[in-house]
């Protein structure tokens, strides 16, 4: 666990590692959401499927929302990463605490985003998989 026992350099390294991981996974997510969007827009579905249009429209809207969230989170992580060097200038515990809390908030947002995205993908795959 990160905290008071870590040096500022160790915190910087750990936080930077997390930010790099988040950026990497967001790159994968961008590829996945492009594919899901193409899948939802493909003309491969049986016309007589009940509520087909409505369900596909709902999923398309959810994916569009997730694409926006991905872009916003990617931007936020890049800005966060740019500010990380400031941890080396901290002279007191309140400064270190600020960076710890800021990191935890971003990590929590990322995890919530990631969980929500996986829920959306699972529902899309289950629905489409049931029609194929």
Phi, psi and omega in degrees: 000136178282145179173208186298333183285347181270147174284165178297323178295321178295319177297314179302315180297314181295316180294319178296318178300314178301313181298319178297318179296315179300316180296319179299311181293327177294328174296317176297318181298320178300318178295315180298316182291327174297316179296314180298320177299315177297320179298317180291334181265358180290151180263057185245004188263148179290130183296331185272012178288124181301134177058024182303307184301314182297316180295315179297320178297319179297314179295320179299318179296317179297317180294319178300318177297317180295325177297316177297316179299321179298313180298316180296317180293321178299317178295316180297320179293320178297317178295319178300314182298323178297329183272351185299328181302337179299339180297331180289342180268356181297136180244350181217171185293330181292327176292313177300318179299321177303313180293321177298314181292319179299317179295316180298318179298315180293319178298317179297318178297317180298313181297320177296316177301312184297317178296315179297319178297316179297325175297314178299312181299318180299316180296318178298311182296319178296317180294308182291320179300327178290341181264345184273000000 
